[in-house]
Amino acid sequence: MKDVSIREVEKFWDENPLFSGESNFDPGTLEFFNDHERVYIEDVFAGHFNKEEYIPKQAAGNRVLDLGCGIGFWSATILESYPAVDLYVADLTRTALDMTKKRLNIMGFDASFSKQNAESMSYDDAFFDHVNCQGVIHHTPNTQACVAEIARVLKSGGTASISVYYRNIFLRNWRFLTPIGKLLNRFGGGLKGRGRQNIFAQTDVDEITKLYDGDKNPLGKSYNKEMILEMVKPYFHVNDVFLNFFPARSLPFKIPHSLHRFLSRKQGFMIHLSLKKS
Ligand SMILES: C[S@@+](CC[C@H](N)C(=O)[O-])C[C@H]1O[C@@H](n2cnc3c(N)ncnc32)[C@H](O)[C@@H]1O
């Protein structure tokens, strides 16, 4: 994998915020955010979004950081679940912060917004009770530094909810599955917008994880369970680990709901960790 700078990562996400090119609605409108929520829950989480698995009670009424906010799905969810949370919203890009601010404003919520690089944040030590960081640290050059930073800004006993791309059975065996990938591609499989229509035609597995976010995305790493546990072990006690995220909308055919849910839990493309600072 070639060396990528944080500036390249920032430029990409500034120009291509999450879900851009995918919705028929104008970015930043209520309809756009509703469409994003629907796709996230129905398609990516197989219609089963148990908020408590991601946002522990520890967050309620406390100081929480949504790190790498994207277009604000998690910030909105945190405030919907626990309106008394003192929410801090951070991202590497201005575009993401602006989009999240719009999303929260539409919903009548507010938060403290700050441009931050997760590899080196400006927050004080032991400042937060909970950090939410979904689908972020696999996009940045120094993922291990992000884990150390999340631990640093958490109070002792504070919790974190982190997810990264997971090398599931499909990615692990992609070299044998490329003929099936080519067939899926031929029959219209792929993702809308951001140059992702040929995602199934890729032969290099690292290209697939990068391409999920767009053909100009400079970085998207995937991990197996041992690798990610090794990264968090020095700082955290692991409360729970599970898989999620199966974007069935990329397939050229519909799959039954039960199969979608099964694939999400057993062969999801993300691994989620519920952590407690040790
Ligand atoms: C795939 S999106 C995920 C957004 C959101 N967490 C979600 O799950 O909907 C990745 C986000 O991480 C941000 N990001 C990437 N590297 C980052 C870094 N080093 N520090 C902070 N944010 C970063 C990007 O700007 C982008 O908004």
The ligand as an SDF file (V2000), in Angstrom:
LIG
                    3D

 27 29  0  0  0  0  0  0  0  0999 V2000
  -16.6670    6.9050    6.2210 C   0  0  0  0  0  0  0  0  0  0  0  0
  -16.8550    8.4540    6.9580 S   0  0  0  0  0  0  0  0  0  0  0  0
  -17.6290    7.9790    8.4910 C   0  0  0  0  0  0  0  0  0  0  0  0
  -18.4880    9.0580    9.0620 C   0  0  0  0  0  0  0  0  0  0  0  0
  -19.3180    8.7070   10.2790 C   0  0  0  0  0  0  0  0  0  0  0  0
  -18.5010    8.3350   11.4120 N   0  0  0  0  0  0  0  0  0  0  0  0
  -20.3260    7.6390    9.9690 C   0  0  0  0  0  0  0  0  0  0  0  0
  -20.1260    6.4760   10.3550 O   0  0  0  0  0  0  0  0  0  0  0  0
  -21.3450    7.9340    9.3430 O   0  0  0  0  0  0  0  0  0  0  0  0
  -15.2140    8.8540    7.4830 C   0  0  0  0  0  0  0  0  0  0  0  0
  -15.0720   10.2380    8.1040 C   0  0  0  0  0  0  0  0  0  0  0  0
  -13.8370   10.2330    8.8400 O   0  0  0  0  0  0  0  0  0  0  0  0
  -13.2000   11.4590    8.6500 C   0  0  0  0  0  0  0  0  0  0  0  0
  -11.7580   11.2640    8.9110 N   0  0  0  0  0  0  0  0  0  0  0  0
  -10.8640   10.5660    8.1720 C   0  0  0  0  0  0  0  0  0  0  0  0
   -9.6460   10.6300    8.7450 N   0  0  0  0  0  0  0  0  0  0  0  0
   -9.7910   11.3770    9.8650 C   0  0  0  0  0  0  0  0  0  0  0  0
   -8.8820   11.8260   10.8700 C   0  0  0  0  0  0  0  0  0  0  0  0
   -7.5830   11.5140   10.8390 N   0  0  0  0  0  0  0  0  0  0  0  0
   -9.3590   12.5900   11.8860 N   0  0  0  0  0  0  0  0  0  0  0  0
  -10.6710   12.9330   11.9340 C   0  0  0  0  0  0  0  0  0  0  0  0
  -11.5760   12.5480   11.0050 N   0  0  0  0  0  0  0  0  0  0  0  0
  -11.1350   11.7820    9.9790 C   0  0  0  0  0  0  0  0  0  0  0  0
  -13.5380   11.8470    7.2300 C   0  0  0  0  0  0  0  0  0  0  0  0
  -13.3770   13.2260    6.9960 O   0  0  0  0  0  0  0  0  0  0  0  0
  -14.9870   11.3730    7.1090 C   0  0  0  0  0  0  0  0  0  0  0  0
  -15.8830   12.3890    7.4300 O   0  0  0  0  0  0  0  0  0  0  0  0
  1  2  1  0
  2  3  1  0
  2 10  1  0
  3  4  1  0
  4  5  1  0
  5  6  1  0
  5  7  1  0
  7  8  2  0
  7  9  1  0
 10 11  1  0
 11 12  1  0
 11 26  1  0
 12 13  1  0
 13 14  1  0
 13 24  1  0
 14 15  1  0
 14 23  1  0
 15 16  2  0
 16 17  1  0
 17 18  1  0
 17 23  2  0
 18 19  1  0
 18 20  2  0
 20 21  1  0
 21 22  2  0
 22 23  1  0
 24 25  1  0
 24 26  1  0
 26 27  1  0
M  CHG  2   2   1   9  -1
M  END
$$$$
